């Protein structure tokens, strides 16, 4: 269902906390990309084009 009113304004509830950039977080993100396997090139090309 669509919300009405206050367009473009975010509630504090909608905001996610900022995440610190650590080596552990980088390793987690790389693990997510490992599931792409041989399709990594296609994923990044589709991401930009």
N, C-alpha and C positions, 0 to 999 in steps of 0.2 A: 504494500500500500504506500502510496506516495505521501510525503510530508507536505504540509502547507505552511506558508509563512516563513519568515526569517531565512530567505534564500541566501546562500553564500556564507552564512554564519554557522560556525561549528560550536556545538556544545562541548563543555569540558569533558563530558563523558565519552564523546567520540574520539578524543585525542589519545593516542597511544604514547606510552612513556618512551623517551629517547633511549636507544641502546648504545652502550659504549662499544667502540670498535676494539675487539681483542682478538688474539690469535685463536682462541677457542671458538669465537663466533665466525671467524673466517673459515676455520676447518669445517664447521657445520654447514656453511653455505656451499663449500666445495663438495661436501658429501651429497648435497641435494643435486648438484650438477652432474655427479658421477652416474646418476640414474639415467641420464640421457644417452650414455654409451656412445655409439657411433653417430648419433644424430646431432651432436653438439654443433657442428657447422651449420646445419639446417636451422637449428634453433636460433642461433645468433644472427643469421641472415634474415630470418623471418622477424626477429625482434627489431631490426633496424630498417627493414624495407616493407 
